[in-house]
């Protein structure tokens, strides 16, 4: 069965120089989409990933990461639309990198499809009436 | 000689009797297509329009009442936003784009401008309490040096919205031809023409339905911020000489309006603070203007549709900021509203900064008010400068 999972990876400084994530694809046949990646001044790495593949492959891949010393957390950040603030302009539609917003063709209402959202947060400060916010 | 000829007085009499035929500018498109301008002019008395967008040249005059002892406001902050106090003792003007005094502005780039004058105005009409800090330098007649108070809109002695430039008759579309992302008053523009942003209600927009200001003039009564207001003058930068189509519809920013209205009758549904990333705070303003169909020419004007209204594409990456504006292309609002246009050989997404949803609601609301007989047309007491005058 194909599964998709959003995860946050914390790499200790000892691993930041190694090509770890690439082995998820090579050895475990997983597809991945890097949502965010950064290395802190203490050289610890942080990466937000969406991984897709068959269930066994994903499990094996996660096991490999754990054994290597990577700490894995489920990705729980969400961005939510506060309907009462939205004025239905369209700035978010032009900005969202994954097309999570659309304007309905006849009513011109803005619809937000949360399941497509990668929680990159680009829309939050770009929305003039501040209708988008980080949800819990 | 016009075959249909109605006066403001006749139409107002029909409104009073509840007999006026009122339609929105969207509905008028179909009526004129079906019956022609003459048939439409016979049938329809009033066409309602609407627009809802950030309008930076907006603000409110407030009088916070005399204190004991008296103070002459010299420096005034409302919720930490500086207000202009160079008026009589307790009169101030809070402008929509004034950032809070402790805002980091664009020093933390791009600035987020979470709170400013536009938000003060929204808070006031929403009935929320605002905090005033008033400093005076002390005079014999106004000895007090400092007062702090918490006030709601109802506590202000007087409060009126006075916007020196609203309701632009058409506007440019913004594109970014540079190789970096830019943050403008037209929204975030991605590099290499990644998006095109526009800002007009098109066929619903007030001045596009009365292109030569035949009926909209000084004294026209309007829907302003959810309450009643008036056109008091042409707005700043009013430019009736802008290029027009053969039908007279401007293709570039043209006419503008200065408007006024009692803030105490307005609502936060139609006045909303805006935080425009990298640019500054502003205020979304909702305006609706009723247009009397005096004759077949006014029927033809109000029958204007999105495919007949064109906007010009301008580069905000270099041309606009450098004051070297050149027109990169012309597109109709029908094309813009489809969500993508062909620009320099590629398909580019188009998004509005103005809300068509809210513009529609304003036109419908105003239609309701007129049909109920509680909103009469204000006959202009003076004309706005026009190309034909």
Interface residues (C-beta under 8 A of the other chain):
Chain A: X87 X88 X89 X90 X91 X93 X94 X95 X103 X107 X108 X109 X125 X126 X128 X129 X130
Chain B: X52 X53 X54 X110 X112 X114 X187 X188 X190 X195 X197 X272 X273 X274 X275 X276 X277 X282 X284 X337 X339 X349 X350 X351 X352 X353 X354 X355 X356 X357 X358 X360
